[in-house]
Amino acid sequence: MHTSYKEVISCLSRIEILLSEIRPNLSQVSDLLLDNERLGGIELAMEITGLAKSTIYHLAADGLIPFMKQRRKLYFSSRDLYQWIKDGKHKTLQEMEEEIERHLSQTHQSQTSGLVATSNR
């Protein structure tokens, strides 16, 4: 079967349109998944984090991963684990630059408004 260049471009265009329609809903789907908290044992922690059982036990013993304990058994919350993973996110250079710009802009605005308030006295 031979596909022409125009047919491939047409298919790609349709895919782009579908993706642009789906993309706005992805964050809502993600939020819904996070709202459906699951509680479970070490298997849940292994599933969500992709870490080995021994690694999770070591992290729990060192207080580095969120967990609960009842009668010598460890329990994990899917919501807590996802948040723990997100908290480990490293900012990109662009994100850090934008944060610095926002901070400098806010600092400049507060200094300027302070000067205006003192000059009106």
C-alpha positions as CSV (number, residue, x, y, z in Angstrom):
1,M,0.0,0.0,0.0
2,H,1.4,3.3,-1.0
3,T,0.4,6.5,0.9
4,S,0.8,9.8,-0.7
5,Y,2.5,12.8,0.9
6,K,-0.8,14.7,0.9
7,E,-2.6,11.8,2.7
8,V,0.1,11.7,5.4
9,I,-0.1,15.5,5.9
10,S,-3.9,15.3,6.1
11,C,-3.7,12.6,8.7
12,L,-1.2,14.6,10.8
13,S,-3.5,17.6,10.6
14,R,-6.4,15.6,11.9
15,I,-4.3,14.2,14.7
16,E,-3.1,17.8,15.7
17,I,-6.7,18.9,15.8
18,L,-7.7,16.0,18.0
19,L,-4.8,16.6,20.3
20,S,-5.6,20.3,20.6
21,E,-9.1,19.3,21.6
22,I,-7.9,16.8,24.2
23,R,-5.1,18.8,25.8
24,P,-7.2,21.2,27.8
25,N,-8.9,18.2,29.5
26,L,-5.7,16.4,30.6
27,S,-5.2,18.5,33.7
28,Q,-8.8,17.7,34.8
29,V,-8.3,14.0,34.3
30,S,-5.0,14.2,36.3
31,D,-6.8,16.0,39.1
32,L,-9.6,13.4,39.1
33,L,-7.0,10.6,39.3
34,L,-5.3,12.3,42.3
35,D,-8.7,12.8,44.0
36,N,-9.3,9.1,43.9
37,E,-7.0,8.3,46.8
38,R,-6.0,4.7,47.2
39,L,-4.5,3.3,50.4
40,G,-2.4,0.2,50.3
41,G,0.7,-1.6,51.4
42,I,4.2,-1.8,50.0
43,E,2.9,-3.1,46.7
44,L,1.0,0.2,46.1
45,A,4.2,2.2,46.9
46,M,6.2,0.0,44.5
47,E,3.6,0.5,41.8
48,I,3.5,4.3,42.1
49,T,7.1,5.0,42.6
50,G,8.7,2.2,40.6
51,L,11.1,1.6,43.5
52,A,12.2,-1.7,44.9
53,K,10.6,-3.0,48.1
54,S,13.9,-2.7,50.0
55,T,14.3,0.9,48.8
56,I,10.9,1.8,50.0
57,Y,11.5,0.2,53.4
58,H,14.8,2.1,53.7
59,L,13.1,5.4,52.7
60,A,10.4,4.8,55.3
61,A,12.9,3.9,58.0
62,D,14.7,7.2,57.3
63,G,11.5,9.2,57.2
64,L,12.0,10.2,53.6
65,I,8.8,8.9,52.1
66,P,5.3,9.5,53.4
67,F,3.7,6.4,55.1
68,M,1.4,5.3,57.9
69,K,1.9,2.5,60.3
70,Q,-0.6,0.3,62.1
71,R,0.3,-2.9,64.0
72,R,3.8,-3.0,62.5
73,K,2.5,-2.8,58.9
74,L,3.3,0.1,56.6
75,Y,0.5,1.7,54.6
76,F,0.8,4.3,51.8
77,S,-1.5,6.8,50.3
78,S,-1.5,7.2,46.5
79,R,-2.2,10.9,46.9
80,D,0.7,11.4,49.4
81,L,3.1,9.4,47.1
82,Y,2.2,11.4,44.0
83,Q,2.7,14.6,45.9
84,W,6.0,13.3,47.3
85,I,7.2,12.6,43.7
86,K,6.0,16.1,42.6
87,D,7.8,17.8,45.5
88,G,11.1,16.3,44.1
89,K,10.6,18.2,40.8
90,H,13.6,20.2,39.8
91,K,12.9,23.5,38.1
92,T,14.1,24.1,34.6
93,L,16.4,27.1,34.0
94,Q,13.5,28.9,32.3
95,E,11.2,28.3,35.3
96,M,13.9,29.7,37.7
97,E,14.5,32.7,35.5
98,E,10.7,33.4,35.4
99,E,10.5,33.1,39.2
100,I,13.4,35.5,39.6
101,E,11.8,38.0,37.2
102,R,8.5,37.8,39.2
103,H,10.3,38.3,42.5
104,L,12.3,41.3,41.2
105,S,9.1,42.8,39.7
106,Q,7.2,42.4,42.9
107,T,10.1,43.8,44.9
108,H,10.4,46.8,42.6
109,Q,6.6,47.4,42.8
110,S,6.6,47.3,46.6
111,Q,9.6,49.7,46.8
112,T,8.0,52.1,44.3
113,S,4.7,52.1,46.2
114,G,6.6,52.7,49.4
115,L,8.4,55.7,47.9
116,V,5.1,57.1,46.6
117,A,3.5,56.7,50.0
118,T,6.4,58.5,51.8
119,S,6.5,61.3,49.3
120,N,2.7,62.0,49.8
121,R,3.3,62.7,53.5
